[in-house]
Amino acid sequence: MATYCGYCKRVKQLLTQLGATYKVIELDEGTDGDETQAALAEWTGQRTVPNVFIGGKHIGGCDSVLEKHQAGHLLPLLSEAGAIASK
């Protein structure tokens, strides 16, 4: 993620609203952000941020997260990963 990115802020806002526990790596705050982003791009095929993983599985970017949420698939993924209490 990046602190200046509106899409990143939207994903963080959604995860917070859902009560999820999550870890953020802000690529623009560390000294190795460019290297990390390059490695993520090679691994996932996605160069943009946010680059979201749930339970170690690549989910995608903001659009993918929002689509999964609207389809009712995000909460189960978060629950299975232990990032949110089951309801």
For each residue, the residues with C-beta under 8 A, 3 or more apart:
1: 5 8 11 12 24 25 26 27 49 50 51
2: 5 8 26 27 28 49
3: 8 26 28 29
4: 28
5: 1 2 8 9 49 50
6: 9 10
7: 10 11 48 49 50 61 62
8: 1 2 3 5 11 12 49 50 62
9: 5 6 12 13
10: 6 7 13 14 62 66
11: 1 7 8 14 15 50 52 62 65
12: 1 8 9 15 16 22 24
13: 9 10 16 17
14: 10 11 17 18 65 66 69
15: 11 12 18 20 22 78
16: 12 13 19 20
17: 13 14
18: 14 15 74 75 78 84
19: 16 84 85
20: 15 16 78 83 84
21: 83 84
22: 12 15 83
23:
24: 1 12
25: 1 30 36
26: 1 2 3 29 30 33
27: 1 2 30 33 34 36 37 49
28: 2 3 4 33
29: 3 26 33
30: 25 26 27 33 36
31:
32: 35 36
33: 26 27 28 29 30 36 37
34: 27 37 38
35: 32 38 39
36: 25 27 30 32 33 39 40
37: 27 33 34 40 41 47 49
38: 34 35 41 42
39: 35 36 42 43
40: 36 37 43 44 46 51
41: 37 38 44 45 46 47
42: 38 39
43: 39 40 58
44: 40 41 51 58
45: 41
46: 40 41 51 58 60 61
47: 37 41
48: 7 51 61
49: 1 2 5 7 8 27 37 61
50: 1 5 7 8 11 61 62 65
51: 1 40 44 46 48 58 60 61
52: 11 58 59 60 61 62 64 65
53: 56 57 58 59
54: 57 59 77 78 81 83
55: 77 80 81 82 83
56: 53 81
57: 53 54
58: 43 44 46 51 52 53
59: 52 53 54 64 65 68 77
60: 46 51 52 63 64 65
61: 7 46 48 49 50 51 52 64 65
62: 7 8 10 11 50 52 65 66
63: 60 66 67
64: 52 59 60 61 67 68
65: 11 14 50 52 59 60 61 62 68 69 74
66: 10 14 62 63 69 70
67: 63 64 70 71
68: 59 64 65 71 73 74 77
69: 14 65 66 72 73 74 75
70: 66 67
71: 67 68 74
72: 69 75 76
73: 68 69 76 77
74: 18 65 68 69 71 77 78
75: 18 69 72 78 79 84 87
76: 72 73 79 80
77: 54 55 59 68 73 74 80 81
78: 15 18 20 54 74 75 81 83 84
79: 75 76 82 83 84 85 86 87
80: 55 76 77
81: 54 55 56 77 78
82: 55 79
83: 20 21 22 54 55 78 79
84: 18 19 20 21 75 78 79
85: 19 79
86: 79
87: 75 79
